Amino acid sequence: MPTDQTSPEPPRQGSASPAGSCPGGLVSFVHHPGDPWSADVCVAVGARLRITLRPARGYRWTVVRSTDPAVAAVTSSVVEPGGAATATVHAVGEGSVILRATTAFTGDPYGPPTRLWQLTLHVSP
């Protein structure tokens, strides 16, 4: 799998934490090529999560979607011209939700399969 090692961002900020100690404010999460296809992050109600999905060479991301907007609402999601995706998610209620996006190979419609990325977001009080 091709990788893009040019991104200067740290791999992730914010992570699963014991109940009551999840960060609030603005939390960042960056997925780089080669990172696991699933992850867990914990934030406090009211936090904003900024997601950046870096594409592998030849791949393009879709927008990020939430399985439960009553827990975490995607307030913006954009696919950039180079294939990266960014999203801002507002943690509006206590619970857990899955945020998802897919990436597909752009060079050949019959090429490598579409891949699913998902982030389990735990929102604490």
Buried (B, 14 or more C-beta within 10 A) or exposed (E): EEEBEEEEEEEBBBBEBEEEEBBEEEBBBBBBBEBEEEBBBBBBBEBBBBBBBBBBEBBBBBBBBBBBBEBBBBEEBEBEEEBBBBBBBBBBBEBBBBBBBBBBBEEEEEEBEEBEBBBBBBBBE
